[in-house]
């Protein structure tokens, strides 16, 4: 429905409404909606009911076949609905707020007539294909980003949006996932700018039977995803982490009612297991992995993205989330995964693990992550003597990688585990 609107340029569209009287826009909007309603009711198996279908009775189990569906809509009528809705969305998007921030007349009509809800129900009652999901997601992307007045403060707009997000989360189609994450990212940006609507997001989740902060929960599966989808998800989650530092309800929800911290920390284990166990060492005095080296290793780039995200979360999140994440990193990654890797039997494997660990330590900047007891502790003296006797040791950064972090540093140095 939003393809025409979303593909145009804002400046080009704005020229269409220059000098147009708001009352005329309202008349056009109502006329378009009357045409849409006529088509919707014509193909509605429940059209005998006077009231529009509430979302609470809509079957969201897509593909289950449950519940009455709209009769097949001829192509020309479906195109007519799409064209009418595109023009309606454009009029809504361009409308300014009224005096003292009051709703404009078009937005007020949308809220009173449950326009967004009825459009969503109509889409759902038909075969809710990936193409239809894409159109609905793009429609909200356009409204969230370009609307001239706040729309998400109104439940008749927010509630069908939450239902759309929930219904799209069950798909495995990459293009729908990409569109879903983009919209979630945009919603998190709105929350960061206007935290006053956080409560509405919580309440709307409760209204639809969800016990969670929906937009946050939907982002968790994408924490470790590679590419732009993963980066957009992590950026969005980081905005929520920043909000948690000042909002106890968000912090408590994340720490007590979600799997955010365990998924983030233990996901490092899975990503680490995909790294090569042996590296091609260019020479015996090779010291460490440089940027030009690890950029050629996609699996290592993906691991570093997640590690740096952990670092960022610890920097900005609420103390409860920070402490929980530190505990999971230690008990879910460092102790069961990285520590055993440092005690491999072959020199090549130890050198590789040491190079990875050196890179990880150079990538982390948050003191709480580096100093979290017992994350770092002095290397046991007996272990150092076993390797080097009582001879004076060279500076750690000049040591070949086969010696670094195998327990072979001066007393002032601290090693992992």
Secondary structure in CASP SS format (residue, H / E / C, confidence):
PFRMAT SS
TARGET T0000
AUTHOR 0000-0000-0000
METHOD secondary structure of the structure
MODEL  1
X C 1.00
X C 1.00
X H 1.00
X H 1.00
X H 1.00
X H 1.00
X H 1.00
X C 1.00
X C 1.00
X H 1.00
X H 1.00
X H 1.00
X H 1.00
X H 1.00
X H 1.00
X H 1.00
X H 1.00
X C 1.00
X C 1.00
X C 1.00
X C 1.00
X H 1.00
X H 1.00
X H 1.00
X H 1.00
X H 1.00
X H 1.00
X H 1.00
X H 1.00
X H 1.00
X H 1.00
X H 1.00
X H 1.00
X H 1.00
X H 1.00
X H 1.00
X H 1.00
X H 1.00
X H 1.00
X H 1.00
X H 1.00
X H 1.00
X C 1.00
X C 1.00
X C 1.00
X C 1.00
X C 1.00
X C 1.00
X C 1.00
X C 1.00
X C 1.00
X C 1.00
X C 1.00
X C 1.00
X H 1.00
X H 1.00
X H 1.00
X C 1.00
X C 1.00
X C 1.00
X C 1.00
X C 1.00
X C 1.00
X C 1.00
X C 1.00
X C 1.00
X C 1.00
X C 1.00
X C 1.00
X C 1.00
X C 1.00
X C 1.00
X C 1.00
X C 1.00
X H 1.00
X H 1.00
X H 1.00
X H 1.00
X H 1.00
X H 1.00
X H 1.00
X H 1.00
X H 1.00
X H 1.00
X H 1.00
X H 1.00
X H 1.00
X H 1.00
X H 1.00
X H 1.00
X H 1.00
X H 1.00
X H 1.00
X H 1.00
X C 1.00
X C 1.00
X C 1.00
X C 1.00
X H 1.00
X H 1.00
X H 1.00
X C 1.00
X C 1.00
X C 1.00
X H 1.00
X H 1.00
X H 1.00
X H 1.00
X H 1.00
X H 1.00
X H 1.00
X H 1.00
X C 1.00
X C 1.00
X H 1.00
X H 1.00
X H 1.00
X H 1.00
X H 1.00
X H 1.00
X H 1.00
X H 1.00
X H 1.00
X H 1.00
X H 1.00
X C 1.00
X C 1.00
X C 1.00
X C 1.00
X H 1.00
X H 1.00
X H 1.00
X H 1.00
X H 1.00
X H 1.00
X H 1.00
X H 1.00
X H 1.00
X H 1.00
X H 1.00
X H 1.00
X H 1.00
X H 1.00
X H 1.00
X H 1.00
X H 1.00
X C 1.00
X C 1.00
X C 1.00
X C 1.00
X C 1.00
X C 1.00
X C 1.00
X C 1.00
X H 1.00
X H 1.00
X H 1.00
X H 1.00
X H 1.00
X H 1.00
X H 1.00
X H 1.00
X H 1.00
X H 1.00
X H 1.00
X H 1.00
X H 1.00
X H 1.00
X C 1.00
X C 1.00
X C 1.00
X C 1.00
X C 1.00
X H 1.00
X H 1.00
X H 1.00
X H 1.00
X H 1.00
X H 1.00
X H 1.00
X H 1.00
X H 1.00
X H 1.00
X H 1.00
X H 1.00
X H 1.00
X H 1.00
X H 1.00
X H 1.00
X H 1.00
X H 1.00
X H 1.00
X H 1.00
X C 1.00
X H 1.00
X H 1.00
X H 1.00
X H 1.00
X H 1.00
X H 1.00
X H 1.00
X H 1.00
X H 1.00
X H 1.00
X H 1.00
X H 1.00
X H 1.00
X C 1.00
X C 1.00
X C 1.00
X C 1.00
X C 1.00
X C 1.00
X H 1.00
X H 1.00
X H 1.00
X H 1.00
X H 1.00
X H 1.00
X H 1.00
X C 1.00
X C 1.00
X C 1.00
X C 1.00
X C 1.00
X C 1.00
X H 1.00
X H 1.00
X H 1.00
X H 1.00
X H 1.00
X H 1.00
X H 1.00
X H 1.00
X H 1.00
X H 1.00
X H 1.00
X H 1.00
X H 1.00
X H 1.00
X H 1.00
X H 1.00
X H 1.00
X H 1.00
X C 1.00
X C 1.00
X C 1.00
X H 1.00
X H 1.00
X H 1.00
X H 1.00
X H 1.00
X H 1.00
X H 1.00
X H 1.00
X H 1.00
X H 1.00
X C 1.00
X C 1.00
X H 1.00
X H 1.00
X H 1.00
X H 1.00
X H 1.00
X H 1.00
X H 1.00
X H 1.00
X H 1.00
X H 1.00
X H 1.00
X H 1.00
X H 1.00
X H 1.00
X C 1.00
X C 1.00
X C 1.00
X C 1.00
X C 1.00
X C 1.00
X C 1.00
X C 1.00
X C 1.00
X C 1.00
X C 1.00
X C 1.00
X C 1.00
X C 1.00
X C 1.00
X C 1.00
X C 1.00
X H 1.00
X H 1.00
X H 1.00
X H 1.00
X C 1.00
X C 1.00
X C 1.00
X H 1.00
X H 1.00
X H 1.00
X H 1.00
X H 1.00
X H 1.00
X H 1.00
X H 1.00
X H 1.00
X H 1.00
X H 1.00
X H 1.00
X H 1.00
X H 1.00
X H 1.00
X H 1.00
X H 1.00
X H 1.00
X H 1.00
X C 1.00
X C 1.00
X H 1.00
X H 1.00
X H 1.00
X H 1.00
X H 1.00
X H 1.00
X H 1.00
X H 1.00
X H 1.00
X H 1.00
X H 1.00
X H 1.00
X H 1.00
X H 1.00
X H 1.00
X H 1.00
X H 1.00
X H 1.00
X H 1.00
X H 1.00
X H 1.00
X H 1.00
X H 1.00
X C 1.00
X C 1.00
X C 1.00
X C 1.00
X C 1.00
X H 1.00
X H 1.00
X H 1.00
X H 1.00
X H 1.00
X H 1.00
X H 1.00
X H 1.00
X H 1.00
X H 1.00
X H 1.00
X H 1.00
X H 1.00
X H 1.00
X H 1.00
X H 1.00
X H 1.00
X C 1.00
X C 1.00
X C 1.00
X H 1.00
X H 1.00
X H 1.00
X H 1.00
X H 1.00
X C 1.00
X C 1.00
X C 1.00
X C 1.00
X E 1.00
X E 1.00
X E 1.00
X C 1.00
X C 1.00
X H 1.00
X H 1.00
X H 1.00
X H 1.00
X H 1.00
X H 1.00
X H 1.00
X H 1.00
X C 1.00
X C 1.00
X C 1.00
X C 1.00
X C 1.00
X C 1.00
X C 1.00
X H 1.00
X H 1.00
X H 1.00
X C 1.00
X C 1.00
X C 1.00
X C 1.00
X C 1.00
X C 1.00
X C 1.00
X C 1.00
X C 1.00
X C 1.00
X C 1.00
X C 1.00
X C 1.00
X C 1.00
X C 1.00
X E 1.00
X E 1.00
X E 1.00
X C 1.00
END
